[in-house]
Amino acid sequence: MAETRPDRSRDAAFAWIAAIATLATIVVANVAPTRGPAPQPAVLSPADDPGCREWTDSCRVCIRDADGIHCSTPGFACQRAALRCTGR
């Protein structure tokens, strides 16, 4: 009865090819420049703008004073809008 032995050199070659392909993919993904729109500069929200003393999102009003930032409680059926500065 003839013995059948697996071809280990073929398996090893396949493993090396798979490892090299994986490594090459990772290197290319980290080195290649990204495509897409350029990032826009961040716009300060009124809460982050030290010049804005009072702002609202149509639900609550926030003020900045010497003690810090204080905000009102939003109403029951409030629908928020974009933050906007209402006092400088």
PyRosetta script that sets phi, psi and omega in degrees:
from pyrosetta import init, pose_from_sequence

init()
pose = pose_from_sequence("MAETRPDRSRDAAFAWIAAIATLATIVVANVAPTRGPAPQPAVLSPADDPGCREWTDSCRVCIRDADGIHCSTPGFACQRAALRCTGR")
pose.set_psi(1, 129.6)
pose.set_omega(1, -176.3)
pose.set_phi(2, -85.1)
pose.set_psi(2, 137.5)
pose.set_omega(2, 178.3)
pose.set_phi(3, -87.4)
pose.set_psi(3, 138.8)
pose.set_omega(3, 175.1)
pose.set_phi(4, -107.8)
pose.set_psi(4, 120.1)
pose.set_omega(4, 179.9)
pose.set_phi(5, -110.4)
pose.set_psi(5, 137.4)
pose.set_omega(5, 179.3)
pose.set_phi(6, -66.5)
pose.set_psi(6, 149.2)
pose.set_omega(6, 179.6)
pose.set_phi(7, -84.3)
pose.set_psi(7, 94.3)
pose.set_omega(7, -175.1)
pose.set_phi(8, -70.7)
pose.set_psi(8, -29.5)
pose.set_omega(8, 179.8)
pose.set_phi(9, -66.9)
pose.set_psi(9, -35.7)
pose.set_omega(9, 177.5)
pose.set_phi(10, -68.0)
pose.set_psi(10, -41.1)
pose.set_omega(10, 177.9)
pose.set_phi(11, -64.6)
pose.set_psi(11, -40.8)
pose.set_omega(11, 179.5)
pose.set_phi(12, -66.0)
pose.set_psi(12, -40.5)
pose.set_omega(12, 178.6)
pose.set_phi(13, -63.3)
pose.set_psi(13, -42.6)
pose.set_omega(13, 178.3)
pose.set_phi(14, -62.4)
pose.set_psi(14, -41.3)
pose.set_omega(14, 179.0)
pose.set_phi(15, -63.3)
pose.set_psi(15, -41.9)
pose.set_omega(15, 178.3)
pose.set_phi(16, -65.8)
pose.set_psi(16, -40.7)
pose.set_omega(16, 179.0)
pose.set_phi(17, -63.5)
pose.set_psi(17, -43.3)
pose.set_omega(17, 179.2)
pose.set_phi(18, -64.1)
pose.set_psi(18, -41.3)
pose.set_omega(18, 179.7)
pose.set_phi(19, -65.8)
pose.set_psi(19, -42.2)
pose.set_omega(19, 179.5)
pose.set_phi(20, -66.4)
pose.set_psi(20, -41.2)
pose.set_omega(20, 178.5)
pose.set_phi(21, -63.6)
pose.set_psi(21, -40.9)
pose.set_omega(21, 178.5)
pose.set_phi(22, -64.7)
pose.set_psi(22, -46.0)
pose.set_omega(22, 179.0)
pose.set_phi(23, -62.6)
pose.set_psi(23, -42.0)
pose.set_omega(23, 178.8)
pose.set_phi(24, -62.7)
pose.set_psi(24, -39.9)
pose.set_omega(24, 178.0)
pose.set_phi(25, -62.9)
pose.set_psi(25, -43.0)
pose.set_omega(25, 179.9)
pose.set_phi(26, -65.3)
pose.set_psi(26, -42.9)
pose.set_omega(26, -179.7)
pose.set_phi(27, -64.3)
pose.set_psi(27, -46.4)
pose.set_omega(27, -179.6)
pose.set_phi(28, -62.9)
pose.set_psi(28, -40.5)
pose.set_omega(28, -179.3)
pose.set_phi(29, -64.8)
pose.set_psi(29, -32.0)
pose.set_omega(29, -179.4)
pose.set_phi(30, -88.0)
pose.set_psi(30, -20.3)
pose.set_omega(30, -177.0)
pose.set_phi(31, -98.5)
pose.set_psi(31, -33.5)
pose.set_omega(31, -176.3)
pose.set_phi(32, -63.6)
pose.set_psi(32, 141.4)
pose.set_omega(32, 178.3)
pose.set_phi(33, -68.6)
pose.set_psi(33, 148.3)
pose.set_omega(33, 178.8)
pose.set_phi(34, -81.1)
pose.set_psi(34, 148.3)
pose.set_omega(34, 178.2)
pose.set_phi(35, -109.0)
pose.set_psi(35, 157.5)
pose.set_omega(35, 178.7)
pose.set_phi(36, 130.0)
pose.set_psi(36, 178.9)
pose.set_omega(36, -178.1)
pose.set_phi(37, -66.9)
pose.set_psi(37, 148.3)
pose.set_omega(37, 177.5)
pose.set_phi(38, -67.4)
pose.set_psi(38, 142.6)
pose.set_omega(38, 179.6)
pose.set_phi(39, -63.6)
pose.set_psi(39, 137.4)
pose.set_omega(39, 178.9)
pose.set_phi(40, -84.6)
pose.set_psi(40, 147.2)
pose.set_omega(40, 176.9)
pose.set_phi(41, -63.3)
pose.set_psi(41, 141.6)
pose.set_omega(41, -178.1)
pose.set_phi(42, -68.7)
pose.set_psi(42, 133.2)
pose.set_omega(42, 177.1)
pose.set_phi(43, -92.1)
pose.set_psi(43, 130.2)
pose.set_omega(43, 179.5)
pose.set_phi(44, -68.2)
pose.set_psi(44, 135.3)
pose.set_omega(44, 171.7)
pose.set_phi(45, -78.6)
pose.set_psi(45, 158.2)
pose.set_omega(45, 178.7)
pose.set_phi(46, -56.0)
pose.set_psi(46, -31.3)
pose.set_omega(46, 179.5)
pose.set_phi(47, -67.8)
pose.set_psi(47, -27.5)
pose.set_omega(47, -179.9)
pose.set_phi(48, -93.6)
pose.set_psi(48, -10.7)
pose.set_omega(48, -178.6)
pose.set_phi(49, -88.2)
pose.set_psi(49, 110.9)
pose.set_omega(49, -177.2)
pose.set_phi(50, -65.2)
pose.set_psi(50, -17.8)
pose.set_omega(50, 178.8)
pose.set_phi(51, -80.7)
pose.set_psi(51, -13.8)
pose.set_omega(51, -178.9)
pose.set_phi(52, -90.8)
pose.set_psi(52, 119.3)
pose.set_omega(52, -179.3)
pose.set_phi(53, -88.5)
pose.set_psi(53, -27.8)
pose.set_omega(53, -174.9)
pose.set_phi(54, -144.8)
pose.set_psi(54, 137.7)
pose.set_omega(54, 178.3)
pose.set_phi(55, -148.1)
pose.set_psi(55, 165.0)
pose.set_omega(55, -178.4)
pose.set_phi(56, -146.7)
pose.set_psi(56, 159.0)
pose.set_omega(56, 171.9)
pose.set_phi(57, -121.9)
pose.set_psi(57, 23.4)
pose.set_omega(57, -177.8)
pose.set_phi(58, 71.5)
pose.set_psi(58, 3.8)
pose.set_omega(58, 176.5)
pose.set_phi(59, -119.2)
pose.set_psi(59, -41.3)
pose.set_omega(59, -178.6)
pose.set_phi(60, -138.3)
pose.set_psi(60, 157.3)
pose.set_omega(60, 178.6)
pose.set_phi(61, -114.5)
pose.set_psi(61, 133.6)
pose.set_omega(61, 178.7)
pose.set_phi(62, -119.2)
pose.set_psi(62, 143.1)
pose.set_omega(62, 176.3)
pose.set_phi(63, -128.1)
pose.set_psi(63, 151.0)
pose.set_omega(63, 176.6)
pose.set_phi(64, -114.3)
pose.set_psi(64, 124.1)
pose.set_omega(64, 176.2)
pose.set_phi(65, -134.3)
pose.set_psi(65, -167.8)
pose.set_omega(65, -176.7)
pose.set_phi(66, -63.9)
pose.set_psi(66, -26.4)
pose.set_omega(66, -179.3)
pose.set_phi(67, -85.0)
pose.set_psi(67, -9.4)
pose.set_omega(67, -178.6)
pose.set_phi(68, 126.4)
pose.set_psi(68, -153.4)
pose.set_omega(68, -178.5)
pose.set_phi(69, -104.4)
pose.set_psi(69, 133.6)
pose.set_omega(69, 179.7)
pose.set_phi(70, -129.9)
pose.set_psi(70, 132.9)
pose.set_omega(70, -178.6)
pose.set_phi(71, -124.2)
pose.set_psi(71, 147.4)
pose.set_omega(71, 176.2)
pose.set_phi(72, -76.3)
pose.set_psi(72, 167.9)
pose.set_omega(72, 177.6)
pose.set_phi(73, -86.0)
pose.set_psi(73, 132.0)
pose.set_omega(73, -179.9)
pose.set_phi(74, -67.6)
pose.set_psi(74, 152.6)
pose.set_omega(74, 178.4)
pose.set_phi(75, -71.4)
pose.set_psi(75, 171.7)
pose.set_omega(75, -175.3)
pose.set_phi(76, -64.9)
pose.set_psi(76, -46.7)
pose.set_omega(76, -175.9)
pose.set_phi(77, -107.1)
pose.set_psi(77, 38.8)
pose.set_omega(77, -175.7)
pose.set_phi(78, -71.8)
pose.set_psi(78, 139.8)
pose.set_omega(78, 173.5)
pose.set_phi(79, -123.5)
pose.set_psi(79, 110.8)
pose.set_omega(79, -174.0)
pose.set_phi(80, -69.5)
pose.set_psi(80, 148.6)
pose.set_omega(80, 174.6)
pose.set_phi(81, -122.8)
pose.set_psi(81, -175.1)
pose.set_omega(81, 179.2)
pose.set_phi(82, -67.3)
pose.set_psi(82, 145.3)
pose.set_omega(82, 176.9)
pose.set_phi(83, -64.9)
pose.set_psi(83, 139.3)
pose.set_omega(83, 175.9)
pose.set_phi(84, -143.9)
pose.set_psi(84, 142.3)
pose.set_omega(84, 179.4)
pose.set_phi(85, -77.7)
pose.set_psi(85, 131.6)
pose.set_omega(85, -179.9)
pose.set_phi(86, -115.9)
pose.set_psi(86, -3.3)
pose.set_omega(86, 178.4)
pose.set_phi(87, -158.7)
pose.set_psi(87, 131.9)
pose.set_omega(87, 178.2)
pose.set_phi(88, -116.2)
pose.dump_pdb("model.pdb")
